[in-house]
């Protein structure tokens, strides 16, 4: 049973790696895809006129497909990390724990939720960071729940 699980992690790690490479490549070399941008903004106070005036500025432009490709990269890295620390992984599984899953979820799910948050029209840098951090914390609380249960 564990040998089968090891093989599935290897296969899925390779497939996620190929998916990452394909998406990452397309995000640079396919013009239609590389022009699909999300603008990350921030608001700052401008005092140039002698009085405070809030001003919005584009802080960063992200190529959407490039950032979604990082989800596949994180998944591939998680599969290979499990293989690298196989003994710890199987020991935890026998105890009903899966720390590796929650660590990977805290990064990949937070990335996807933050991208969705931006697609829904929330472009502010600090709102996006808050979305990422809150989702990551939710995943860490999932791990804590497993430990305490």
N, C-alpha and C positions, 0 to 999 in steps of 0.2 A: 504493500500500500504506500509506504513512504518513498520507495523507488519511483513509483508512478507519479507521486506528487512532485518529486525532484525533477522528473522529465517534463511535467507540465510547466513548471516554473522556468525551465530552460527554454522550452518551445515558445511560451508566451513572452519571455524576455526578448528572444530573438525577433518575434513578430512585432512587438512594440518598438524595438530598435529600428526595424525596417520602416515601420510607419513613421517614426520620427524623422528618419533620414529623407524619406520621400516628401513629407510635408515641409520640412525645413528647406530642402532644395527648391521646391516649388515657390516658397515664400520669397526667394531671391530672384528666381529666373523666369517666373511666369508673370508677365506684366499686369495682367488682369487681377491676379491675386495680390501682387506686391503693392498695388494701388488701393487695396481695400484696407483703409486705415481707421483706427480709432484714435481720437484726440484726447489726451489726458490733460486736464486743465487745473489751474490753481487760481485762487483769488488772493490778491495782495492789496495793500493800501498804498496809493500813490499820493504823494504830498507835493508834486511838482507845481500845482496851481496855488499853493499856499494854504490849502485846506485838504482834509483827508477825503479821498474818493476811492471807493473800491473798484478794482479793475481786474478783469479776468484775462488770463494769458494761457496760451497753449504751452504746456510744460514739456510734453513728450508726445510723439506720434508712434503708435505701435502698429505693426503689420499683424492683422488679426490671425491669419493662418500660422504665422511664425510662433505666436504665443500659444495657440492651441496645440502646436507640435510639441511644446514643452510638456504637455500632459502625457503624451506617449513616451517621452524621454524619462519622465519621473516614474512611470509604470515599469519601463524596462529596467531602470536602475533599482527599483524595488525588488523585482524578480531576481536580479543578479545578486543583490545584497542578501536576500534570503538564501541563495545558494552558497554565498561566501560564508555566511554564519549559520549553516545548516543545523549544526548540533544545538545551538541556542534556540533556533526556530522550532525544531521538533520537540525540544524539552519544554518550551513554552506551550506548544500545542497540547502536549500531554497534560499540562496543568490547566488547560482551558483558556490560555492567554494567547494573544497575537499582537505583540507590541509593534512588529514590523508593519502590519496592516494599518494601524492607527497613525504611525509616523508617515507612511506614504499617503494615506487619506488626508492628513493635515496639510500636506503640500498640494497634492493633485486636486482634491476637491475644492480647496480654497482658491486655487488658480482658476478652475472652471467657474466657480461661483462669482469670482471677481470679474471674469470676462463677461459672464451673463449680466452682472450688475452694470457694466459699462455699456453693453448692447442695449440695455433697457433705458439708457439715457443718463446714467450717473457717471459723469466724466471727471469729477473732482478727485484729485490725487488723494486727499486725506479720507474721503468717503470710501474710495477703493481700497486704501490701506486698511481702514477700519473693517471693511467687509472681509478682507483676507484674514486679518488677525482674529476676528470673532469666529469665523468658520474654522480656523486652525484650532482655536481654543475648544470649540465644540467637539472636535475630533479627539483632542487630548483628554477631554472629560469622558469620552467613550472608552478610552484606554483605562482611565482611572476607575470607571464603573466596572470594567472587567476585573481589574485587580482587587477591588473591594468586594465584589460579588462572590 
